[in-house]
Amino acid sequence: MSSMKMMISRAAASRLLTGATRPADSAERGVTLHRNSFVSVRKMSKALTIDNINPNILKLEYAVRGPLVIRATEIMKELEKGAQKPFKKVIRANIGDAHAMGQKPITFIRQVLACVSLPELIDKGDFPEDVKQRARDLLDACGGGSVGSYSASHGIELIRRHVAEYIARRDGHPCDWNNVCLSSGASTSIKSVLQLFCNDLGGKTSGVMVPIPQYPLYSASLAEYGLQLVSYYLDEASNWGLSVDELERARGAALTAANVRALVVINPGNPTGQVLTRDNIESIIKFAHKHGLFLFADEVYQDNVYAQGSKFYSFKKVMTEMGAPYDELELASFMSVSKGYMGECGLRGGWVELVNVAPDVQANLYKCISAMLCPSVLGQAAVDCVAKPPAPGEPSHALWLREKTAVLDSLKQRAQMIADTFNQMEGFQCNIVQGAMYAFPKITLPPKAIEAANKEGKLPDVFYASRLLEETGISIVPGSGFGQYPGTYHFRTTILPQEPLLREMLDSFKTFHANFSKEFA
C-alpha cells in the first residue's frame, strides 16, 4: 500500500472510530462516509480471568500479610496525609520483622556486606582486619570477584562449607557440606522441598501433617501445590506441647483421603512460642519412623530461647544420638538469617540441610532449584557471617558477642513482659513465651461481641482485631489465620517492638480491651 493510501485509510478509520460524519475532503477521495455509518469494535476478552486461573491460587491464604495488614498500611497513609485518628502511629505487631520494629543491625554483618558490596572499602575503610579478610574470602569465591555475579544454584561452596561447620559445632556430629543448600530465606527452600511431594499415589493426594496453630506459609504452599493439609493440634493446656496420640489421630483421620507422607514440626514454635523438650523430640522421631514420614524441621528460631529450663535441640542431633534405626530418618532442616539475633529479613538468606535423602531425589531437587538461578549473593554473604561469626581473639568478636547478647536479653525481657501483661487482663490466658518471637494468647470474647461479628460477616477474632486496629493502630493477626482449636479465639502478636514502644502498645491494648469488654458486656 502506498504512503498516500495508508494516510487516507488511517484518517478514515480515525473518523469512523470517533463518530465523525462530515464528507471526506479532497485528500480522501475514494472514501465516502454516510451519516449513519458505524463500526462495531469487538472488546477483546481477557486470557486470564478469575474463573480460569489456577484454582489452587484462589484457595491460597496468607494471614500474616492479609486484609488486616493491608488495612494497617492504608491507615498509615491516612495518618501521613493528616487524618485525625485516636492514635498517632500504627504499631506493626503482625509480622516478625525485627529491624522494622527498631532492632539495630549486627555491626559485623553489615561491615562485611559493605565491603563485599563496595570492595574499595577493604583498603579505604576503617574496618577491623577480620572484616576485611572475610570480605576478601567471599569475593574470591564469587565469579569475577563480585557479588553481582551469579553463584552456583545451591549457593557458594565456601559458604556451604561454613554452614556445615556451624551445624557440626551445634550438634557435635559431622555435616557434609554437599547436603547443604543455600536459599533466599528459609521459605524458598521449604517450598522447594514441598514440591517434591506433588504427585498422587494410588489415586490419593499426598498429605503433609502440619501443626495447628501453624505458620501460614505451610497452609498457603500446600494449597498452591494442591497438596492435602493434615492438621494436628498442639496442646495449649500443656504449653503447646506435641502429643503423639494427637499425631496418630490426625494421621488416621486423613488416610481415607490422602497419602500422608510428611510431617512438619516448628521448633521453637511459630506462632505459639514453645520449645520442645528432648523427650518430646524423640517421641516425634519415633512416630515419623514408624509411619515412614519425611520430616520437615523448621528450626529458624533456634537462637531464640528465653525460658529457664528450655533448650534448643535440633532434630538431626537427637535422631543421630538415638542411633539405628532412627538415624536413617529422612529429614530437611531449615534455618534463616531473618530471625535469631540477626533479624536480617530483607537480605533473604537461609539454608536447608538434607539428611538421608536419596541421592537421585536430592539431585532432582537441586535441578529444580537451578531453574531459579541462585539465591541473593548478598543474602549468602549474611549467611556466612551467621554460620561463621567472629571467633574469640579476633578483632570483631567482643562487639559481636555484646550486640548478640543484648538483642537476646532484651527479647527475653519482652517475652516475659508481654505474657505477664496479657495474663493480668480479664478474659486472657497467655502461655509463657519460651522461645521464638511471638505470643499467642487465648481470649474469651463476650457473646454480644460474637453476635456483632456475625452481623458484620466476620469471624469473632477478626472482628476483635479489626476494632483494635481502627481504635488503637495496633496491628495483630487473628488466630483464625494460623488455625486454632474449634470454639477458641486467639491472636498472634510479636514481641519485637522495642521496650518503650512495647509498653505503649500494651497500655493501649489494656485500655482498648477494657472498653471493648464494657461495650459488649
C-alpha positions in Angstrom: 0.0 0.0 0.0 1.3 3.5 -0.9 2.0 6.0 1.8 -0.9 8.2 0.4 -3.4 5.3 0.6 -2.1 4.4 4.1 -2.7 8.0 5.2 -6.2 8.0 3.7 -7.1 4.7 5.4 -5.9 5.8 8.8 -7.7 9.2 8.6 -10.9 7.5 7.5 -10.7 4.9 10.2 -10.0 7.6 12.8 -13.2 9.4 11.9 -15.2 6.2 12.0 -14.0 5.4 15.5 -14.5 8.9 16.8 -18.0 9.2 15.3 -17.0 11.9 12.7 -19.6 12.1 9.8 -18.6 15.0 7.7 -18.0 14.2 4.0 -14.4 13.3 3.0 -12.3 16.2 2.0 -10.2 16.3 -1.2 -7.4 14.4 0.4 -9.6 11.4 1.0 -11.1 10.7 -2.4 -12.4 7.2 -2.7 -13.6 7.1 0.9 -17.3 8.0 1.3 -18.8 8.2 4.8 -22.5 8.2 5.3 -24.2 9.8 8.3 -25.5 6.5 9.6 -22.2 4.6 9.2 -20.7 2.9 12.3 -18.0 0.4 13.2 -18.6 -2.3 15.7 -15.5 -2.6 17.8 -15.2 -6.0 19.5 -13.9 -5.8 23.0 -11.0 -8.3 23.5 -11.7 -10.8 26.2 -9.0 -11.4 28.9 -6.9 -14.5 28.6 -6.8 -14.8 32.4 -10.0 -14.2 34.4 -10.9 -15.1 38.0 -12.9 -18.0 36.5 -10.0 -19.6 34.7 -6.9 -19.0 36.8 -5.3 -21.8 38.8 -7.9 -22.7 41.3 -5.2 -23.5 43.9 -4.3 -19.8 43.9 -7.8 -18.9 44.8 -7.6 -21.2 47.8 -4.3 -19.7 49.0 -4.4 -17.5 52.1 -1.6 -15.9 54.0 -2.9 -14.2 57.1 0.4 -12.6 58.1 0.0 -10.2 55.1 -3.7 -10.5 54.8 -6.6 -7.9 54.7 -6.0 -6.5 58.2 -2.3 -5.8 57.3 -3.4 -4.1 54.1 -5.8 -2.0 56.1 -3.0 -1.1 58.5 -0.9 0.2 55.6 -3.9 2.3 54.4 -4.2 3.8 57.9 -0.5 4.7 57.9 -1.0 6.5 54.6 -4.1 8.3 56.0 -2.1 9.4 59.0 0.7 10.8 56.7 -2.0 12.9 55.0 -3.1 14.4 58.2 -6.2 12.2 59.0 -7.4 12.5 62.6 -7.2 9.2 64.5 -7.3 8.3 68.2 -3.7 7.4 67.8 -0.6 8.9 66.2 1.1 5.8 64.6 0.5 2.2 63.5 2.3 -0.5 65.5 3.1 -3.4 63.2 2.9 -6.3 65.7 1.7 -8.6 63.0 4.9 -9.8 61.5 8.4 -10.9 62.7 10.3 -8.1 61.2 12.9 -7.1 63.8 14.6 -4.2 62.1 11.2 -2.6 61.1 10.5 -2.6 64.9 13.7 -0.8 65.8 16.3 -3.6 66.3 19.8 -2.4 65.3 21.8 -4.5 62.7 24.7 -6.5 64.0 27.8 -4.5 63.1 30.0 -7.4 61.9 27.3 -8.5 59.4 26.8 -5.0 58.0 30.6 -4.3 57.8 31.2 -7.4 55.8 28.3 -6.6 53.5 29.6 -3.1 53.0 33.0 -4.4 52.0 31.7 -7.0 49.6 29.3 -4.5 48.0 32.0 -1.8 47.6 35.4 -3.6 47.6 37.3 -0.4 47.6 36.3 -0.1 51.3 38.5 -3.0 52.1 41.5 -0.8 51.7 40.0 2.6 52.3 37.5 1.9 55.1 38.2 1.9 58.8 37.2 -1.7 59.4 38.7 -4.4 61.6 41.1 -6.8 59.9 38.8 -9.9 60.3 36.0 -8.0 58.5 38.4 -7.2 55.6 39.7 -10.7 55.4 36.1 -12.2 55.4 35.2 -9.8 52.6 38.3 -10.8 50.6 37.5 -14.5 51.1 33.9 -14.1 50.0 34.8 -12.0 46.9 37.4 -14.6 45.9 34.6 -17.2 46.0 32.4 -15.1 43.7 32.6 -15.1 39.9 34.7 -12.2 38.7 35.3 -11.2 42.3 31.9 -9.5 42.5 28.7 -10.2 44.5 26.9 -9.0 41.3 27.7 -12.3 39.7 25.5 -15.4 39.8 26.6 -18.2 42.2 26.0 -21.9 41.9 22.3 -22.5 42.1 22.6 -24.1 45.6 25.0 -21.5 46.8 28.7 -20.6 47.1 30.7 -23.6 48.1 32.8 -21.7 50.7 29.6 -20.6 52.5 28.1 -24.1 52.3 31.2 -25.4 53.9 30.9 -22.8 56.7 27.3 -23.7 57.3 28.3 -27.4 57.6 30.9 -26.4 60.1 28.3 -24.4 62.1 25.9 -27.5 62.1 28.7 -29.8 63.2 29.6 -27.4 66.1 26.0 -27.0 67.1 25.2 -30.8 67.1 28.5 -32.4 67.9 28.1 -34.6 64.8 29.6 -34.3 61.3 27.8 -32.5 58.5 28.5 -33.0 54.8 28.6 -29.6 53.1 27.2 -31.3 49.9 23.9 -31.7 51.7 23.6 -28.0 52.5 21.7 -25.9 50.0 21.5 -22.1 50.4 18.3 -20.3 49.7 16.5 -16.9 49.6 15.3 -17.2 53.2 14.0 -20.5 54.7 10.7 -20.0 52.9 12.1 -20.7 49.5 13.8 -23.9 50.5 10.7 -25.1 52.4 8.6 -24.6 49.3 11.2 -26.3 47.1 11.2 -29.5 49.2 7.4 -29.5 49.5 7.2 -29.6 45.7 8.8 -33.0 45.7 5.5 -34.4 47.1 3.3 -33.1 44.3 2.0 -36.3 42.9 -0.9 -38.6 43.6 -0.3 -42.2 44.7 -3.0 -44.7 44.2 -5.5 -42.1 43.3 -4.9 -40.2 46.6 -3.4 -36.7 47.1 -0.2 -36.5 49.1 -0.8 -35.2 52.6 1.5 -33.2 54.8 1.0 -33.1 58.6 1.2 -29.5 59.9 0.8 -28.2 63.5 -2.3 -26.1 64.4 -1.6 -23.3 65.1 0.8 -23.1 62.3 2.9 -20.6 60.3 0.6 -19.9 57.3 3.5 -20.5 54.8 2.6 -24.1 55.1 -1.1 -24.0 54.5 -0.6 -21.5 51.7 2.1 -23.6 50.0 0.1 -26.8 50.3 -3.0 -25.0 48.8 -0.8 -23.6 46.0 0.6 -27.1 45.2 -2.6 -29.0 45.5 -1.3 -31.0 48.5 -3.6 -32.1 51.4 -3.2 -30.2 54.7 -3.3 -32.8 57.5 -3.8 -30.7 60.7 -2.7 -31.9 64.1 -3.4 -29.8 67.2 -0.8 -28.6 69.7 -1.9 -28.9 73.3 -2.4 -25.4 74.7 -3.0 -26.7 78.2 0.5 -28.2 78.2 2.2 -25.1 76.9 1.6 -26.0 73.3 3.1 -29.5 73.7 3.0 -32.0 70.9 1.2 -35.3 71.7 2.0 -38.5 69.8 -1.6 -39.6 70.4 -2.8 -36.4 68.6 -0.4 -37.2 65.7 -1.8 -40.7 65.4 -5.4 -39.3 65.5 -4.7 -36.8 62.8 -2.9 -39.2 60.5 -5.6 -41.9 60.9 -8.3 -39.4 60.1 -6.6 -38.3 56.9 -5.8 -41.7 55.4 -9.1 -42.2 53.7 -8.5 -39.1 51.5 -4.7 -38.7 51.4 -1.4 -40.5 51.4 0.2 -39.0 54.5 3.9 -38.7 53.5 5.5 -35.9 55.6 5.4 -34.2 59.0 6.2 -30.6 59.7 7.5 -29.5 63.2 8.2 -25.9 64.0 10.6 -25.6 67.0 10.8 -23.1 68.6 7.2 -22.6 67.7 5.6 -20.0 65.5 3.1 -18.6 66.5 3.0 -20.4 69.8 6.5 -19.7 71.2 7.0 -23.2 72.7 10.4 -25.0 72.8 10.2 -28.8 72.5 11.9 -31.0 75.1 14.3 -33.6 74.1 11.9 -36.3 75.2 9.2 -34.8 73.0 11.5 -34.7 70.0 12.4 -38.3 70.5 8.8 -39.4 70.5 8.1 -37.4 67.4 11.1 -39.1 65.6 9.7 -42.5 66.6 6.3 -41.6 65.2 7.8 -40.4 61.9 9.9 -43.5 61.6 7.0 -45.8 62.5 4.9 -44.4 59.6 7.8 -43.8 57.1 7.3 -40.0 57.1 9.6 -37.4 55.7 10.4 -34.8 58.5 10.4 -31.1 57.9 12.2 -29.5 60.9 11.6 -25.7 60.8 14.3 -24.5 63.2 14.7 -20.9 62.2 14.3 -19.7 65.8 17.0 -21.9 67.2 18.8 -18.8 68.8 15.5 -17.5 70.3 15.2 -19.5 73.5 14.3 -17.5 76.7 12.6 -19.5 79.4 14.5 -21.0 82.2 14.9 -24.7 81.7 14.2 -24.5 78.0 16.9 -25.6 75.5 17.0 -26.0 71.7 17.8 -29.4 70.4 18.0 -29.9 66.6 16.1 -32.9 65.2 19.3 -34.0 63.5 21.2 -34.1 66.7 18.5 -36.1 68.6 17.9 -38.7 65.9 21.6 -39.2 65.3 22.1 -39.9 69.0 19.1 -42.2 69.1 21.0 -44.4 66.7 19.6 -47.1 64.4 17.0 -47.3 63.0 16.0 -43.7 63.8 19.2 -42.2 62.5 18.0 -43.2 59.0 15.0 -40.9 59.0 14.7 -38.6 56.0 15.0 -35.0 57.3 15.1 -31.5 55.9 16.2 -28.9 58.5 15.7 -25.2 57.8 17.5 -22.1 59.1 17.3 -18.4 58.3 19.2 -15.1 58.9 15.8 -13.4 59.2 15.2 -14.5 62.8 17.6 -15.3 65.7 19.6 -12.3 67.0 20.2 -11.1 63.4 16.7 -10.1 62.2 18.0 -9.6 58.6 14.7 -10.3 57.0 15.2 -8.2 53.9 18.5 -9.8 52.9 16.7 -13.1 52.2 19.4 -15.6 53.4 18.8 -19.1 54.6 19.6 -22.8 54.1 18.3 -26.3 54.2 20.3 -29.3 55.3 19.2 -32.6 53.7 19.7 -35.7 55.8 19.3 -39.3 54.5 17.6 -38.0 51.3 18.0 -40.5 48.4 20.9 -39.2 46.1 18.8 -39.2 42.9 16.0 -37.3 44.7 18.5 -34.7 46.0 19.9 -34.4 42.5 16.5 -33.6 41.1 15.8 -31.1 43.9 19.0 -29.3 43.0 18.0 -29.5 39.4 14.6 -27.9 40.2 16.4 -25.2 42.3 18.7 -24.4 39.3 15.7 -23.1 37.4 15.7 -20.1 39.8 19.4 -19.4 39.0 20.7 -18.7 42.5 19.7 -17.0 45.8 20.8 -13.5 46.5 24.6 -13.4 46.9 24.3 -10.6 49.5 22.0 -12.9 51.4 24.5 -15.7 51.1 27.2 -13.3 52.5 24.9 -12.7 55.5 24.5 -16.4 56.0 28.3 -16.7 56.0 28.5 -14.2 58.8 26.0 -16.1 60.9 27.5 -19.6 60.2 31.0 -18.3 60.9 30.8 -15.4 63.3 34.0 -13.7 64.7 36.0 -16.2 66.8 37.3 -15.4 70.3 40.5 -13.4 69.9 39.5 -11.8 66.6 39.1 -8.0 66.5 35.3 -8.1 65.9 34.4 -10.8 68.5 33.9 -8.7 71.6 31.5 -6.3 69.8 29.6 -9.1 68.0 29.1 -11.0 71.3 28.0 -7.9 73.1 25.4 -7.0 70.4 24.1 -10.6 70.2 23.7 -10.9 73.9 22.0 -7.5 74.2 19.4 -8.4 71.5 18.6 -11.8 73.0 18.5 -10.5 76.6 16.1 -7.7 75.5 13.9 -10.2 73.7 13.8 -12.4 76.9 12.6 -9.4 78.9 9.9 -8.5 76.3 8.7 -12.1 76.2 8.2 -12.0 79.9 6.6 -8.6 79.8 4.0 -9.5 77.1 2.9 -12.7 78.8 2.6 -11.1 82.2 0.6 -8.2 80.8 -1.9 -10.4 78.9 -2.4 -12.7 81.9 -3.4 -9.7 84.0 -6.1 -8.8 81.6 -9.6 -10.2 82.2 -10.6 -12.9 79.7 -7.0 -13.5 78.6 -4.8 -16.6 79.0 -1.2 -16.5 77.6 1.3 -19.3 77.9 4.8 -18.4 78.7 6.8 -17.4 75.6 9.6 -20.0 75.8 11.2 -19.0 72.5 10.7 -17.6 69.0 9.3 -14.0 68.6 5.6 -14.3 69.3 2.9 -14.7 71.9 -0.4 -16.4 71.0 -2.8 -15.6 73.8 -6.3 -17.0 74.1 -9.1 -14.6 74.5 -12.6 -15.2 75.8 -15.0 -13.0 73.7 -18.4 -11.9 75.2 -21.4 -13.4 73.4 -22.6 -10.0 72.3 -19.2 -9.4 70.6 -19.6 -12.7 68.7 -23.1 -11.7 67.7 -21.8 -8.3 66.4 -19.1 -10.1 64.5 -21.6 -12.4 62.9 -23.8 -9.4 61.8 -20.7 -7.9 60.1 -19.9 -11.2 58.4 -16.6 -11.5 60.2 -15.0 -14.2 62.4 -15.1 -13.1 66.0 -11.3 -12.9 66.3 -11.1 -10.9 63.1 -13.8 -8.6 64.4 -11.8 -8.0 67.6 -8.5 -7.5 65.7 -10.3 -5.1 63.3 -11.6 -3.0 66.1 -8.2 -3.0 67.8 -6.6 -1.7 64.7 -9.1 1.0 64.0 -9.2 2.3 67.6 -5.5 1.9 68.6 -3.4 1.5 65.5 -2.1 -1.9 66.8 -1.9 -4.5 64.0 -2.1 -8.1 65.1 -3.0 -11.3 63.3 -6.2 -13.2 64.3 -5.8 -16.7 65.5 -8.0 -18.0 62.7 -5.2 -17.1 60.3 -3.0 -19.8 61.9 -5.7 -22.3 62.8 -7.0 -22.8 66.4 -8.9 -25.4 68.3 -12.7 -25.1 67.4 -14.5 -22.8 69.7 -11.4 -20.9 70.9 -10.1 -17.5 69.9 -6.6 -16.2 69.8 -4.3 -13.7 68.1 -0.6 -13.6 67.4 1.5 -10.6 68.4 5.2 -10.2 68.0 7.4 -9.4 71.0 9.6 -7.3 68.7 8.6 -3.7 69.5 11.4 -2.1 71.5 10.7 -1.9 75.2 9.3 1.7 75.3 7.1 1.1 72.3 6.0 -2.3 73.7 4.9 -0.7 77.0 3.0 1.9 75.0 1.4 -0.9 72.9 0.4 -2.9 75.9 -1.1 0.1 77.7 -3.2 0.9 74.7 -4.2 -2.8 74.5 -5.4 -2.8 78.1 -7.4 0.4 77.6 -9.0 -0.9 74.4 -9.8 -4.3 75.9 -11.5 -2.8 79.0 -13.7 -0.6 76.7 -14.4 -3.5 74.4 -15.5 -5.7 77.2 -17.7 -3.0 78.7 -19.3 -2.3 75.3 -20.2 -5.9 74.8 -20.8 -7.0 78.4 
